[in-house]
């Protein structure tokens, strides 16, 4: 079996994907027309052209413009189910999906509408494809902590449907420390916690996510390598990093995939995982990310298997489920 076949065969868990970032141009255009919402694009081709952004902020501008067409439960269902179809193609058997309620509630869409659409897609994906999933609600870090607390309060009646909370959007100038209180509150409510740190922001933000937010996982974390003491801590604590290679390339965190540090960190014993982040915008879903790093970083079959194993070890599924998938990976020859 060659590496490409191995990547296709490996069962994988995806731990860092924003459902709003899986919005393909064709579906965006279709839902905009269905909901009779004006978007500044006359065709699917024009939407595709708009996806050629040049930095995080220009990406976020398009990302939020696209989200504006999502209004009804069916819209959120269609968005999520289209993503699950991609998971099925890539042999992603478990996924932990981020969603951004503030992006929608600020437009007058109810929290319940968003959650119900996503939840129904999760149920149908389990039935039709056997894919398990969890939902993680993210706070937008460019907004205030008060807004995040209000969002958490809105979510609490539905917390049986949400496994945890996260922190995303523009990182620079919005350190994890800004959200210390809301994360403490979330943990008190029994929710797991993750946070984006060390993508655009410095290694210091990773320290804050660990020490102030007490996260279960770090999302991105690639700049942790700039701090040797932090690297030693991540290794010692087996703290997972949900790395998104194509995203890092597209947003110029690295200028060439051959420079990416995921392989170095893997070899040093950091629990790195591969993820797609915002795949509709960043040029690929799970397997595309694996193909990109396999090609550019000369990964061995053992490396590829370890990355898949890490994805399950870092996930929020039961130990029995983890053991089942890891055993399946180890049995692949």
MIMAR-738606 format. One record per residue (C-alpha): z, x, y. Coordinates in steps of 0.05 Angstrom, whole numbers, padded with zeros to 5 digits, always signed. Layout:
// residues N
ZXY/...
END
This chain:
// residues 333
+00000+00000+00000/-00019+00029+00068/+00024+00021+00130/-00016-00037+00159/-00008-00076+00093/+00066-00058+00092/+00076-00085+00162/+00043-00150+00142/+00085-00155+00078/+00153-00139+00107/+00198-00198+00121/+00224-00191+00192/+00274-00221+00240/+00257-00227+00314/+00317-00221+00360/+00287-00215+00429/+00235-00267+00447/+00234-00312+00508/+00204-00379+00489/+00176-00388+00559/+00142-00320+00549/+00103-00345+00488/+00064-00393+00532/-00009-00378+00515/-00060-00393+00570/-00096-00446+00529/-00031-00485+00518/-00009-00477+00590/-00075-00506+00614/-00072-00563+00564/-00001-00584+00582/-00017-00578+00657/-00074-00626+00647/-00033-00672+00603/+00022-00676+00655/-00027-00679+00713/+00005-00618+00746/-00036-00576+00794/-00038-00503+00776/-00076-00452+00818/-00126-00439+00761/-00190-00478+00749/-00200-00456+00677/-00166-00422+00617/-00205-00359+00636/-00172-00359+00705/-00103-00367+00673/-00119-00307+00628/-00139-00266+00689/-00073-00283+00723/-00036-00253+00662/-00060-00184+00684/+00001-00169+00726/+00023-00099+00748/+00100-00099+00747/+00161-00139+00727/+00162-00181+00791/+00089-00200+00789/+00098-00218+00716/+00159-00261+00733/+00120-00297+00787/+00066-00319+00737/+00119-00333+00684/+00157-00382+00729/+00092-00414+00754/+00073-00428+00681/+00141-00457+00666/+00129-00509+00721/+00083-00549+00675/+00138-00559+00623/+00169-00627+00637/+00176-00669+00574/+00211-00659+00508/+00141-00656+00475/+00121-00598+00521/+00180-00556+00498/+00167-00576+00426/+00093-00555+00431/+00112-00489+00463/+00163-00471+00409/+00122-00496+00350/+00062-00454+00373/+00109-00393+00371/+00133-00411+00301/+00061-00412+00277/+00055-00340+00301/+00119-00322+00265/+00091-00352+00201/+00028-00309+00208/+00069-00246+00220/+00120-00259+00164/+00177-00267+00214/+00225-00307+00171/+00283-00313+00221/+00282-00314+00297/+00334-00318+00351/+00300-00350+00411/+00319-00342+00484/+00310-00400+00531/+00322-00404+00606/+00352-00471+00624/+00358-00455+00699/+00282-00446+00703/+00277-00519+00683/+00340-00553+00709/+00325-00526+00779/+00260-00565+00776/+00296-00630+00756/+00283-00625+00681/+00347-00642+00643/+00382-00592+00598/+00379-00643+00542/+00303-00650+00548/+00294-00574+00541/+00343-00568+00483/+00317-00629+00444/+00245-00605+00446/+00264-00535+00423/+00313-00560+00370/+00261-00607+00339/+00211-00549+00334/+00265-00506+00300/+00277-00562+00249/+00203-00572+00234/+00192-00496+00228/+00247-00493+00176/+00216-00551+00137/+00143-00529+00142/+00148-00453+00141/+00218-00438+00115/+00233-00401+00181/+00306-00402+00202/+00324-00397+00275/+00379-00396+00327/+00376-00413+00401/+00407-00367+00454/+00413-00393+00525/+00401-00341+00579/+00428-00338+00650/+00379-00316+00704/+00410-00254+00735/+00374-00261+00802/+00414-00326+00812/+00489-00328+00827/+00545-00326+00776/+00565-00395+00802/+00497-00421+00779/+00507-00389+00711/+00576-00421+00705/+00547-00489+00722/+00493-00478+00669/+00546-00460+00618/+00584-00524+00634/+00520-00564+00624/+00510-00531+00557/+00579-00540+00528/+00568-00612+00502/+00510-00583+00461/+00543-00518+00439/+00536-00534+00365/+00461-00524+00376/+00467-00458+00414/+00492-00395+00379/+00501-00352+00441/+00486-00334+00513/+00444-00279+00543/+00426-00248+00610/+00353-00239+00632/+00304-00237+00691/+00302-00183+00746/+00350-00128+00725/+00352-00081+00785/+00407-00098+00834/+00437-00149+00787/+00485-00109+00743/+00521-00141+00683/+00587-00136+00723/+00561-00193+00767/+00568-00240+00707/+00635-00218+00678/+00669-00285+00688/+00616-00329+00658/+00611-00284+00597/+00686-00286+00587/+00682-00362+00590/+00626-00364+00539/+00665-00319+00491/+00726-00365+00499/+00681-00422+00477/+00663-00385+00414/+00593-00366+00435/+00563-00298+00417/+00539-00256+00475/+00479-00210+00487/+00450-00181+00551/+00388-00146+00577/+00409-00077+00600/+00377-00009+00607/+00304-00031+00612/+00289-00023+00686/+00363-00013+00701/+00401+00052+00688/+00444+00071+00628/+00504+00051+00670/+00483-00022+00661/+00489-00013+00585/+00560+00013+00593/+00576-00049+00635/+00546-00096+00583/+00590-00063+00530/+00655-00056+00569/+00654-00116+00616/+00612-00168+00579/+00633-00145+00509/+00564-00159+00481/+00546-00166+00407/+00477-00135+00421/+00440-00099+00476/+00371-00126+00494/+00322-00069+00509/+00371-00011+00521/+00316+00042+00519/+00345+00080+00578/+00409+00092+00539/+00376+00157+00517/+00388+00185+00586/+00463+00187+00571/+00484+00228+00510/+00555+00200+00509/+00527+00129+00509/+00479+00146+00452/+00538+00172+00411/+00576+00107+00424/+00517+00063+00405/+00510+00101+00339/+00585+00100+00324/+00592+00026+00339/+00526+00009+00304/+00508-00030+00367/+00439-00060+00359/+00384-00051+00411/+00329-00103+00411/+00271-00059+00433/+00204-00089+00456/+00151-00034+00454/+00090-00070+00481/+00132-00100+00537/+00157-00031+00556/+00085-00007+00559/+00060-00066+00599/+00117-00063+00649/+00109+00013+00656/+00178+00031+00627/+00134+00081+00589/+00064+00101+00612/+00038+00115+00541/+00063+00087+00474/+00064+00159+00448/+00122+00171+00497/+00164+00113+00470/+00233+00133+00446/+00242+00080+00391/+00226+00130+00336/+00272+00184+00364/+00329+00134+00370/+00316+00109+00299/+00319+00180+00272/+00384+00192+00309/+00416+00132+00276/+00413+00080+00332/+00405+00010+00304/+00339-00004+00339/+00297-00066+00323/+00225-00086+00341/+00212-00149+00381/+00157-00181+00423/+00196-00203+00486/+00142-00244+00523/+00084-00238+00475/+00034-00283+00510/+00039-00238+00571/+00051-00170+00540/-00007-00166+00491/+00022-00183+00423/+00071-00215+00376/+00116-00181+00324/+00063-00147+00280/+00024-00124+00341/+00086-00087+00364/+00095-00055+00295/+00021-00034+00293/+00027-00003+00362/+00086+00041+00346/+00063+00058+00276/-00002+00084+00305/+00026+00120+00366/+00090+00148+00336/+00067+00165+00266/+00120+00123+00231/+00131+00131+00156/+00138+00073+00108/+00213+00088+00105/+00216+00082+00181/+00180+00015+00179/+00226-00012+00125/+00287+00012+00163/+00265-00024+00226/+00257-00088+00186/+00325-00078+00153/+00356-00066+00222/+00328-00132+00246/+00367-00170+00194/+00430-00128+00200/+00429-00140+00276/+00417-00215+00268/+00467-00272+00272/+00453-00299+00201/+00505-00298+00145/+00520-00234+00106/+00491-00268+00043/+00425-00283+00079/+00423-00211+00106/+00433-00183+00037/+00378-00227+00008/+00325-00204+00058/+00347-00131+00056/+00342-00131-00020/+00271-00160-00013/+00251-00105+00035/+00280-00050-00009/+00242-00078-00069/+00174-00069-00034/+00138-00008-00062/
END
